[in-house]
């Protein structure tokens, strides 16, 4: 499997855990999904090549999404944090899909 496919697989697994955890409001499950979401970065599967510019939009959206996630983790009753996280995380995934 190529590094890109491994990255997409990990992000897909993360999404399959993030979305139900947001629906049932269980942010603790989001920590498991976050592991899969960040795994490609720490394993080296997601590296930026010389030909591609640094994906500032993807990085910015990911950091904003995880700021919402931290709020949701500490304040589980915050629907704005919960759905804000999912929406912005999804936009980050879309912006990083072509990397």
Backbone as a ProteinNet text record, in pm:
[ID]
protein_1_A
[PRIMARY]
XXXXXXXXXXXXXXXXXXXXXXXXXXXXXXXXXXXXXXXXXXXXXXXXXXXXXXXXXXXXXXXXXXXXXXXXXXXXXXXXXXXXXXXXXXXXXXXXXXX
[TERTIARY]
84.4	0	89.1	49.6	127.7	101.5	190.7	176.4	48.2	13.3	-108.5	-232.5	-233.9	-348.7	-357	-242.1	-241.3	-294.2	-255.2	-303.8	-455.1	-504.2	-648.4	-725.2	-668.7	-732.4	-743.7	-636.4	-639.7	-741.3	-747.4	-843.8	-985.8	-1006.2	-1139.2	-1180.7	-1089.5	-1120.1	-1151.5	-1072.9	-1098.9	-1238.7	-1275.6	-1408.3	-1520	-1497.2	-1598.7	-1616.1	-1519.4	-1531.9	-1577.3	-1523.2	-1559.4	-1708	-1762.9	-1902.1	-1999.5	-1992.1	-2083.3	-2059.3	-1933.5	-1908.1	-1970.9	-1977.6	-2044.1	-2195.5	-2248.6	-2393.2	-2441.5	-2366.5	-2408.3	-2344.2	-2268.2	-2204.9	-2114.4	-2020	-1919.8	-1780.6	-1733.9	-1605.2	-1487	-1502	-1392.4	-1358	-1458.1	-1431.9	-1355.3	-1372.9	-1299.6	-1149.1	-1106.2	-962.8	-906.7	-985.7	-943.2	-934	-1032.7	-1032.7	-916.6	-886	-774.7	-642.7	-630.1	-510	-494.2	-600.9	-594	-575.3	-632.9	-621.6	-477.8	-406.8	-270.1	-164.3	-202	-106.6	-23.1	-82.1	-0.2	109.3	85.2	186.5	306.5	279.7	387.3	460.9	396.2	461.3	539.1	517.1	586.2	512	390.6	313.2	266.2	247	198.7	311.9	389.2	497.3	473.8	514.5	495.2	617.5	593.7	704	753.7	865	925.3	835.7	759.8	676.8	554.9	504.8	383.9	418	336.1	351.3	299.7	342.4	292.9	143.9	62.3	-84.2	-131.8	-111.7	-146.1	-293.8	-381	-524.5	-556.5	-501.3	-525.4	-474.2	-356.8	-298.6	-381.3	-419.6	-499	-634.7	-703.2	-834.5	-824	-719.1	-700.8	-679.6	-597.1	-572.2	-697.6	-774.9	-900.7	-998.6	-1006.7	-1096.7	-1059.6	-931.6	-891.5	-905.9	-906.8	-940.2	-1086.3	-1174	-1313.9	-1324	-1241.2	-1244.3	-1205.3	-1105	-1062.6	-1174.1	-1242.9	-1357.1	-1464.8	-1493.9	-1595.6	-1554.2	-1425.8	-1376.1	-1398.9	-1378.6	-1393.5	-1534.2	-1611.3	-1750.3	-1838.3	-1868.3	-1944.5	-2083.7	-2138.3	-2272.7	-2272.4	-2156.2	-2147.4	-2171.1	-2293.1	-2327.2	-2251.6	-2225	-2151.6	-2009.4	-1945.2	-1810.2	-1812.2	-1911	-1921.8	-1942	-2042.1	-2070.1	-1971.5	-1921	-1815.8	-1692.8	-1658	-1543.1	-1564.3	-1678	-1702.5	-1701.8	-1767.3	-1774	-1636.9	-1561.6	-1430.8	-1331.8	-1341.9	-1253.7	-1279.3	-1406.2	-1440.3	-1383.4	-1390.2	-1331.4	-1180.1	-1117.8	-973	-938.4	-1020.6	-998.5	-1010.8	-1112.5	-1129.8	-1014.7	-967.9	-858.4	-725.9	-713.5	-589.3	-593.7	-704.4	-720.1	-628.8	-587.8	-505	-355.6	-318.8	-177.1	-101
-117.9	0	124.4	221.7	345.1	428.4	523	608.6	691.6	735.3	814.9	731.6	607.1	521.1	488.8	468.3	445.2	567.8	684.9	808.9	820.8	797	806.9	702.1	583.5	479.2	522.5	577.7	624.5	736.6	828.6	938.9	886.2	786	726	657.9	585.5	522.3	629.1	736.6	845.6	903.8	925.5	978.8	885.5	755.4	657.4	651.5	699.8	706.1	844.8	950.5	1087.6	1115.7	1079.9	1115.9	1051.1	919.4	861.8	916.2	945	998.4	1136.3	1212.9	1343.2	1326.1	1228.6	1207.5	1164.5	1072.7	1024.3	1104	1207.4	1298.7	1224.1	1149.8	1078.7	1125.5	1239	1290.8	1201.2	1114.2	1025.7	931.7	891.4	808.8	887.8	1018.1	1103.9	1096.5	1062.4	1046.3	928.1	823	707	748.7	822.7	869.5	965.5	1049.7	1143.4	1068.9	954.2	872	834.5	786	748.2	869.7	982.3	1103.3	1155.3	1146	1197.3	1092.2	964.9	857.8	878	920.2	938.9	1044.6	1143.3	1247	1191.5	1115.2	1064.1	944.7	871.8	758.2	800.6	922.4	969.9	941	888.2	860.1	988.2	1091.9	1218.3	1320.9	1324.9	1421.5	1504	1628.4	1718.3	1709.9	1685.7	1671.1	1807.9	1805.4	1928.8	1997.1	1916.7	1974.1	2048.3	2004.9	2065.7	2176.2	2277.4	2383.4	2332.6	2396.5	2359.1	2390.9	2294.2	2313.9	2393.2	2522.9	2608.3	2601.1	2591.1	2583	2455.9	2344	2217.2	2223.6	2275	2284.9	2376.6	2491.5	2587.6	2529.8	2469	2411	2296.3	2216.3	2106.6	2159.2	2260.5	2316.3	2381.5	2450.3	2510.3	2400.2	2293.6	2182.3	2120.8	2100.5	2039.8	2135.1	2264.2	2358.6	2337.6	2320.4	2288	2153.9	2057.1	1924.9	1933.4	2012.3	2027.1	2088	2187	2245.7	2140.3	2063.9	1958.1	1851.8	1821.2	1720.5	1763	1890.9	1940.2	1989.4	2023.9	2067.6	1985.1	1859.6	1772	1823.1	1910.8	1961.6	2069.1	2111.1	2217	2162	2180.7	2133.7	2213.2	2340.6	2422.3	2368.8	2329.2	2273.7	2140	2059.3	1925.9	1934.2	2006.8	2013.7	2105.3	2206	2288.9	2207.2	2118.7	2030.9	1944	1876	1785.1	1860.4	1975	2050.3	2100.5	2156.5	2210.7	2097.6	1988.6	1874	1819.1	1811.1	1762	1854.3	1984.5	2077.7	2061.2	2034.4	2009.8	1884.2	1781.1	1657	1685.7	1758.8	1790.6	1874.8	1969.8	2054.6	1979.4	1871.1	1795.4	1669.6	1643.3	1518.7	1508.8	1620.2	1614.9	1630.5	1625.9	1642.5	1516.6
0	0	0	-78.6	-82.6	42.1	66	184.2	177.1	57	42.2	76.5	32	62.9	211.4	274.4	418.8	493.1	446.4	507.5	491.6	370.8	346.8	426.5	443.1	522.7	669.1	722.4	862.1	880.6	785.7	796.4	782.7	699.4	686.2	816	878.5	1007.1	1111.3	1110.8	1205	1184	1059.2	1029.6	1071.3	1053	1093.2	1244.6	1317.6	1463.6	1507.5	1445.5	1483.3	1466.7	1352.9	1323.3	1420	1444.5	1544.8	1685.9	1719.5	1852.8	1869	1761	1768.4	1775.2	1704.2	1704.9	1843.1	1907	2038.9	2152.9	2118.1	2214.5	2312.9	2260.2	2339.7	2295.1	2346.9	2300.6	2335	2433.2	2469.6	2354.5	2275.5	2157.2	2051.4	2055.8	1963.7	1984.4	2104.6	2128.8	2050.6	2038.9	1958.3	1811.5	1766.6	1628.3	1603.2	1701.3	1686.3	1669	1736.6	1718.5	1571.9	1509.8	1369.1	1278.6	1317.9	1237.1	1234	1345.3	1354.4	1322.6	1314.4	1288.5	1162	1049.1	928.9	944.9	1026.6	1046.7	1123.2	1228	1311.1	1249.2	1160.3	1094.5	970.8	926	806.3	677.2	688.2	567.7	501.1	579.4	524.3	531.8	428.1	417.6	292.3	299.5	186.6	96.4	-30.5	-124.4	-168.7	-238.6	-287.7	-391	-466.6	-572.8	-519.2	-403.4	-349	-250.4	-252.7	-153.5	-19.6	85.7	218.4	222.9	262	260.7	382.8	377.7	491.7	527.2	427.4	454.8	533.4	492	560.5	705.2	723.5	857.5	945.9	894.2	970.6	1009.7	914.7	944	1044.7	1033.9	1128.3	1269.6	1284.9	1417.8	1476.2	1392.6	1439.2	1480.6	1400.4	1433.4	1567.1	1590.5	1716.8	1834.9	1810.8	1918.1	1959.5	1860.8	1890.4	1962.5	1921.4	1984.4	2132	2163.4	2303.6	2386.7	2330.4	2402.1	2422.6	2319.4	2329.1	2430.2	2437.3	2530.9	2675.7	2702.2	2839.4	2872	2768.6	2788.4	2693.9	2731.7	2641.2	2606.2	2687.1	2658.3	2550.2	2503.9	2404.5	2263.9	2216.4	2081.6	1976.3	2003	1907.4	1888.7	1997.6	1987.9	1915.4	1946.2	1886.2	1735.9	1692.1	1549.4	1476.5	1545.3	1485.9	1455.2	1548.4	1524.9	1402	1395.4	1282.9	1150.2	1146.1	1020.7	976.9	1068.7	1031.3	1003.6	1079.4	1053.3	913.3	875.1	741.9	633.8	654.9	559.7	552.4	666.9	668.3	588.1	602.5	526.4	376.4	338.7	196.9	143.2	222.5	175.2	170	247.7	246.7	162.8	98.5	23.5	-97.7	-153.6	-274.1	-246.5	-120.1	-83.7	-121.1
[MASK]
+++++++++++++++++++++++++++++++++++++++++++++++++++++++++++++++++++++++++++++++++++++++++++++++++++

